[in-house]
Amino acid sequence: MKTGKLLKRFLPYYRKYMGIMLLDLFCAALTTVCEMVLPMILRYITDMGMNHLAELTVKTILMIGAVYFALRIIDGVASFYMAYNGHVMGAVIETDMRADAFAHLQKLSDNYFNNTKVGQIMARITSDLFDVTEFAHHCPEEFFIAFLKAVVSFIILARINPLLTVIIYVLIPVMAISCTYFNLQVRKAFKVQRNQIGELNARIEDSLLGNKVVRAFANEDLEMQRFQKDNHEFLKIKRKTYLYMAAFQDTIRMFDGLMYVVVIIAGGMFLLRGLIAPADLVAYTMYVTTLLTTIRRIIEFAEQFQRGMTGIERFIELMDAEIDIFDEEGAQPLGEVNGEIVFDHVSFEYPDDHNLVLSDVNLTIHPGEKVALVGPSGGGKTTLCNLIPRFYEPVKGAIRIDGRDIQSVTLKSLRENVGVVQQDVYLFSGTVYDNIVYGKPGASREEVMKAAQMAGAHEFIMKLKDGYDTYVGERGVKLSGGQKQRISIARVFLKSPKILILDEATASLDNESELLVSESLDKLAAGRTTLTIAHRLTTIQGADRILVLSGNQIVEEGNHESLLRKKGIYYQLYTSVSR
């Protein structure tokens, strides 16, 4: 993205802190004035010492010293404000941006997360924004100071010797143009570097989360090789970045030296011909030094500037990720739900590969009905269920709950009325209580315990070291599969939705755990419209209706006995499992 476009997108974050920014720039002006006064003082003292020594008194020197000391106190106060409040402002802007990025992530659909590595996302909302703190503070400050010093220096230098000033200032744009190429290359390198940090994060996360699989297959060496490959690639990118940075800084130093050569030769010649006074040459040299220091600081700031712009660019790329599932204009809360679900000529394909998963599905599920979905893997069972809470959107047709198109109701009210229990249980890092109360934030401890009792989890929870306050570990690693599943069921009990989706909730459990969890699920399903996805056909024989999905459509429908009599796909699935 072009720098102008990036800055235009970034500037709104300054609005809330404009007062701090303006005061920061005022303090920057004060520090600039304090710095620019010193050469004039030395010029005055030198001139008096060489030409009017008798008029130079101790009182005058002390007075000048006192004035300069007062200026340095002002400079110190102003610098403190810039260093503290300026940096805090940058940190707050970074915090605001991270909050916006996280809020945007909450609105993105499963399709985005299916195609984006978590490590890349983490890099965009953490390390990429670290440099924005320095950028947000220093960018306006550094350019403002540079502008003041360049203008003031030009005015003073032009009054001392216009010809020498023109020579000096002609070199500045040449210097800027020469540095531009390396500056652009540094920015490109920083972006590649940021992307590789995301890849490295993704590799580390993948290996650490799958550490049991790594150890089970004794593939520690393989993981080390993969990590070393990504790690060395990162080093290769950093080498290239430092090459451009070194060339960039060397160009600055060469022009820096060239300007001093001009001052020495031209200033010396002018001094010989009486075109400049010795005191003026001293002041001139000091102002040139100030000017060069400012230019050097701005150009060196270019590295930080490019880091900041890279962070902003990657932030904007995240913020520009399309929200494809959202509340339609005029969407209303779903309200009281009976639980009727109607699929009206629904078709679905995934946006990235356009493979048709469901084709012209028509289905009516009555309130309180228990419907089971079976069929070969890839038949669309999970996809059909994911369409109900709008994790995905159908490409054709409509889904209605109690006669209302789910796209006409708010996402929050829709999902509050749909509970999902999955095979792959996700528990957050925290306590047992934290994970259950997640189903209804703000619920009392009594409500949480009641939900756990109904899920058959209370007994084992009380046997844990700290009961409901037991830390479950990352992803619940300290609990067994059956325990995690019952906690997830307790979470749904606490939520108490009218529509329930059970996505192979017992598929990965042992027989004893399956029996306990199945009893909990039976309690949970009572009085609710329930869709159960199952590969173990013995677990769904009591369903009111069984739907067989194959070839993107519902090909068979009926209860257990009627489907067996048809001797179709369900019969084949059931008998093959029995054998």
MARDREN-686473 format. One line per 10 residues: for each residue x, y, z of C-alpha. Coordinates in steps of 0.5 Angstrom, whole numbers, plus 500, padded with zeros to 3 digits. Layout:
X,Y,Z ~ ...
REM end
This chain:
500,500,500 ~ 502,507,499 ~ 505,511,505 ~ 499,517,504 ~ 494,511,504 ~ 497,508,510 ~ 497,515,514 ~ 490,517,512 ~ 488,510,515 ~ 492,511,521
490,519,523 ~ 484,517,526 ~ 487,514,532 ~ 490,521,533 ~ 483,524,534 ~ 482,522,541 ~ 489,525,543 ~ 490,531,539 ~ 491,535,546 ~ 496,531,548
499,531,541 ~ 499,539,540 ~ 502,540,547 ~ 507,535,545 ~ 509,539,539 ~ 509,545,543 ~ 514,542,548 ~ 518,540,541 ~ 518,547,539 ~ 521,549,546
527,544,546 ~ 528,547,539 ~ 529,554,541 ~ 533,552,547 ~ 538,548,542 ~ 538,554,537 ~ 540,559,542 ~ 547,556,544 ~ 550,558,537 ~ 548,565,537
550,566,544 ~ 557,563,543 ~ 557,568,536 ~ 556,574,541 ~ 561,572,546 ~ 566,570,540 ~ 565,577,537 ~ 565,581,543 ~ 572,577,545 ~ 575,579,538
573,586,537 ~ 570,589,543 ~ 573,586,549 ~ 573,592,553 ~ 565,592,553 ~ 565,584,555 ~ 564,584,563 ~ 563,579,568 ~ 556,581,569 ~ 554,580,562
557,573,562 ~ 553,571,568 ~ 547,574,565 ~ 548,570,559 ~ 549,564,563 ~ 543,565,567 ~ 539,566,561 ~ 542,559,558 ~ 541,556,564 ~ 533,558,565
533,555,558 ~ 536,549,559 ~ 531,548,565 ~ 525,549,560 ~ 528,544,556 ~ 528,539,561 ~ 521,540,563 ~ 519,540,556 ~ 523,534,554 ~ 520,530,560
513,531,558 ~ 515,529,551 ~ 519,522,553 ~ 513,520,558 ~ 506,523,555 ~ 508,522,548 ~ 510,515,549 ~ 504,514,553 ~ 500,517,548 ~ 503,512,543
502,506,547 ~ 495,508,548 ~ 494,508,540 ~ 497,502,540 ~ 492,499,545 ~ 486,502,541 ~ 489,499,535 ~ 490,492,538 ~ 483,492,541 ~ 480,494,534
484,488,531 ~ 481,483,536 ~ 474,486,535 ~ 474,485,528 ~ 477,478,529 ~ 471,476,533 ~ 466,478,527 ~ 470,474,522 ~ 467,467,519 ~ 470,460,520
472,461,513 ~ 478,466,515 ~ 481,462,520 ~ 481,456,516 ~ 485,460,511 ~ 490,464,516 ~ 495,461,520 ~ 494,463,528 ~ 501,465,528 ~ 500,470,523
494,473,526 ~ 498,473,533 ~ 504,477,530 ~ 499,482,527 ~ 496,484,533 ~ 502,483,538 ~ 509,484,535 ~ 507,488,529 ~ 504,493,533 ~ 509,494,538
513,499,533 ~ 507,503,532 ~ 508,506,539 ~ 514,509,537 ~ 512,511,531 ~ 505,514,533 ~ 510,518,538 ~ 516,520,534 ~ 513,521,527 ~ 510,528,528
515,530,533 ~ 521,528,529 ~ 518,531,523 ~ 516,538,526 ~ 523,539,530 ~ 526,537,523 ~ 522,543,520 ~ 523,548,525 ~ 530,547,525 ~ 531,547,517
527,553,517 ~ 530,557,523 ~ 537,555,521 ~ 536,557,513 ~ 534,564,516 ~ 540,565,520 ~ 545,562,516 ~ 542,566,510 ~ 543,572,514 ~ 550,570,516
553,568,508 ~ 547,567,503 ~ 552,564,498 ~ 555,558,503 ~ 548,557,505 ~ 545,556,498 ~ 551,551,497 ~ 549,547,503 ~ 542,547,502 ~ 543,545,495
546,538,497 ~ 540,536,502 ~ 535,534,496 ~ 541,531,493 ~ 542,527,499 ~ 535,525,500 ~ 534,523,493 ~ 540,518,494 ~ 537,515,500 ~ 530,514,498
532,508,494 ~ 535,504,500 ~ 529,507,504 ~ 524,503,500 ~ 528,497,500 ~ 529,497,508 ~ 521,498,508 ~ 520,492,503 ~ 525,488,507 ~ 521,489,514
515,487,511 ~ 518,480,509 ~ 521,480,516 ~ 514,481,519 ~ 511,476,515 ~ 517,471,516 ~ 516,472,524 ~ 508,470,523 ~ 511,464,520 ~ 516,462,525
510,463,530 ~ 506,459,527 ~ 511,453,526 ~ 513,454,534 ~ 505,454,536 ~ 504,448,531 ~ 510,444,534 ~ 508,446,541 ~ 500,444,541 ~ 502,438,537
508,436,542 ~ 504,429,544 ~ 504,427,537 ~ 511,429,536 ~ 514,425,542 ~ 509,419,540 ~ 512,419,533 ~ 519,420,536 ~ 520,426,531 ~ 523,431,535
529,431,530 ~ 524,432,524 ~ 521,438,528 ~ 528,441,530 ~ 529,441,522 ~ 523,444,520 ~ 524,450,525 ~ 531,451,523 ~ 529,452,516 ~ 524,457,518
529,460,523 ~ 535,460,518 ~ 530,463,513 ~ 528,469,518 ~ 536,470,519 ~ 537,470,511 ~ 531,476,511 ~ 535,480,517 ~ 541,479,513 ~ 538,483,507
535,488,511 ~ 541,490,515 ~ 545,490,508 ~ 540,495,506 ~ 540,499,513 ~ 548,499,512 ~ 548,502,505 ~ 543,507,507 ~ 547,509,513 ~ 553,509,509
550,514,504 ~ 548,519,510 ~ 555,519,513 ~ 558,520,506 ~ 554,526,505 ~ 555,528,512 ~ 562,529,511 ~ 561,532,504 ~ 557,538,507 ~ 563,539,512
568,539,507 ~ 564,544,503 ~ 564,548,510 ~ 571,548,511 ~ 573,549,504 ~ 568,555,502 ~ 568,558,509 ~ 576,558,509 ~ 576,561,503 ~ 570,566,505
574,568,511 ~ 581,569,507 ~ 577,574,503 ~ 573,577,509 ~ 567,575,506 ~ 565,572,513 ~ 567,574,520 ~ 571,569,525 ~ 565,569,530 ~ 560,568,524
564,562,522 ~ 564,559,529 ~ 556,560,529 ~ 555,558,522 ~ 559,551,523 ~ 555,550,529 ~ 548,551,526 ~ 551,546,520 ~ 552,541,525 ~ 545,542,528
542,542,521 ~ 546,535,520 ~ 544,532,526 ~ 537,534,525 ~ 538,531,518 ~ 541,525,520 ~ 536,524,526 ~ 531,524,521 ~ 534,519,516 ~ 535,514,522
528,515,524 ~ 526,513,517 ~ 528,506,519 ~ 523,507,525 ~ 518,510,520 ~ 518,504,516 ~ 518,499,522 ~ 511,503,524 ~ 509,503,517 ~ 510,496,516
506,495,522 ~ 500,499,520 ~ 500,496,513 ~ 499,489,516 ~ 494,492,521 ~ 490,495,516 ~ 491,488,512 ~ 487,485,518 ~ 482,490,518 ~ 480,490,511
479,482,512 ~ 472,482,509 ~ 466,480,514 ~ 462,476,510 ~ 457,474,516 ~ 454,480,519 ~ 447,483,522 ~ 443,485,516 ~ 440,492,516 ~ 434,492,520
435,485,524 ~ 431,484,530 ~ 432,480,536 ~ 430,473,535 ~ 426,473,541 ~ 422,467,544 ~ 424,460,541 ~ 420,454,540 ~ 425,450,536 ~ 422,449,529
428,449,523 ~ 426,449,516 ~ 431,449,510 ~ 428,451,504 ~ 432,449,498 ~ 439,450,501 ~ 445,450,497 ~ 452,451,500 ~ 459,451,497 ~ 466,453,501
468,460,498 ~ 475,458,497 ~ 475,452,493 ~ 467,452,491 ~ 466,445,492 ~ 459,444,493 ~ 457,441,499 ~ 450,441,500 ~ 445,442,494 ~ 438,444,494
436,441,501 ~ 429,441,504 ~ 428,439,511 ~ 423,441,516 ~ 425,439,524 ~ 419,440,528 ~ 420,443,535 ~ 423,439,540 ~ 424,433,535 ~ 430,429,536
434,428,529 ~ 440,424,527 ~ 444,426,521 ~ 449,420,519 ~ 452,418,512 ~ 459,418,509 ~ 465,422,511 ~ 464,429,507 ~ 457,428,506 ~ 455,435,509
453,433,516 ~ 457,438,520 ~ 456,443,514 ~ 448,443,515 ~ 449,444,522 ~ 454,450,522 ~ 449,453,517 ~ 444,454,523 ~ 448,459,527 ~ 450,462,521
458,460,522 ~ 457,459,514 ~ 452,462,509 ~ 448,458,504 ~ 449,460,497 ~ 442,459,495 ~ 436,458,499 ~ 434,460,506 ~ 434,457,513 ~ 428,459,518
427,458,525 ~ 420,459,527 ~ 418,462,521 ~ 423,467,521 ~ 429,467,516 ~ 435,467,520 ~ 439,472,516 ~ 433,477,518 ~ 435,476,526 ~ 441,479,530
447,474,530 ~ 447,475,538 ~ 440,473,539 ~ 441,467,534 ~ 447,464,537 ~ 444,465,544 ~ 439,460,542 ~ 443,455,539 ~ 448,450,543 ~ 453,446,540
457,440,543 ~ 463,438,539 ~ 467,432,539 ~ 473,436,540 ~ 472,440,546 ~ 475,446,547 ~ 477,449,554 ~ 480,455,556 ~ 486,456,560 ~ 483,457,567
479,454,572 ~ 473,449,572 ~ 468,454,574 ~ 471,459,569 ~ 469,454,563 ~ 462,453,565 ~ 460,460,567 ~ 463,462,560 ~ 456,459,558 ~ 452,464,561
457,470,564 ~ 455,473,570 ~ 451,466,573 ~ 451,465,580 ~ 456,460,583 ~ 449,456,585 ~ 447,456,577 ~ 454,453,575 ~ 454,448,580 ~ 447,446,578
449,446,571 ~ 455,441,573 ~ 450,436,577 ~ 445,436,571 ~ 451,434,566 ~ 454,429,571 ~ 460,433,572 ~ 459,435,579 ~ 461,429,583 ~ 468,428,579
469,436,580 ~ 469,436,587 ~ 474,430,587 ~ 479,435,584 ~ 484,438,588 ~ 481,445,588 ~ 474,443,586 ~ 471,448,581 ~ 477,453,582 ~ 482,447,579
486,450,574 ~ 485,446,568 ~ 491,447,564 ~ 492,449,557 ~ 486,447,553 ~ 484,443,559 ~ 490,438,558 ~ 489,436,566 ~ 483,433,565 ~ 481,426,561
476,427,555 ~ 470,425,558 ~ 471,430,564 ~ 472,435,559 ~ 466,433,555 ~ 462,433,561 ~ 464,440,563 ~ 463,443,556 ~ 456,440,557 ~ 455,443,563
457,450,559 ~ 451,448,555 ~ 446,446,560 ~ 448,453,563 ~ 446,457,557 ~ 440,453,556 ~ 439,454,549 ~ 432,451,545 ~ 436,448,539 ~ 442,443,541
447,441,536 ~ 451,435,538 ~ 457,434,533 ~ 459,427,534 ~ 460,429,542 ~ 462,422,544 ~ 466,419,538 ~ 473,420,542 ~ 471,417,548 ~ 472,410,552
466,406,553 ~ 465,408,560 ~ 466,415,559 ~ 461,415,553 ~ 456,412,557 ~ 456,417,562 ~ 456,423,557 ~ 451,420,553 ~ 446,420,560 ~ 448,427,560
446,429,553 ~ 440,425,554 ~ 438,430,560 ~ 441,436,556 ~ 436,434,549 ~ 430,433,553 ~ 425,438,551 ~ 430,441,546 ~ 430,441,538 ~ 436,437,537
441,435,531 ~ 445,429,533 ~ 451,428,528 ~ 454,421,529 ~ 458,415,526 ~ 456,410,532 ~ 449,408,529 ~ 448,405,536 ~ 447,412,539 ~ 442,415,535
437,409,535 ~ 432,412,539 ~ 432,419,535 ~ 425,421,532 ~ 428,421,525 ~ 434,419,522 ~ 437,423,516 ~ 442,420,511 ~ 446,425,507 ~ 450,423,501
452,426,495 ~ 450,433,497 ~ 443,431,499 ~ 438,428,504 ~ 438,421,501 ~ 434,417,506 ~ 429,419,512 ~ 426,415,517 ~ 426,412,524 ~ 431,406,525
427,401,524 ~ 424,404,517 ~ 431,405,515 ~ 433,398,516 ~ 427,395,512 ~ 429,399,506 ~ 436,396,506 ~ 439,402,503 ~ 445,406,505 ~ 443,406,512
442,399,512 ~ 449,398,509 ~ 452,403,514 ~ 449,399,520 ~ 450,392,518 ~ 457,394,516 ~ 458,397,523 ~ 455,390,526 ~ 460,386,523
REM end
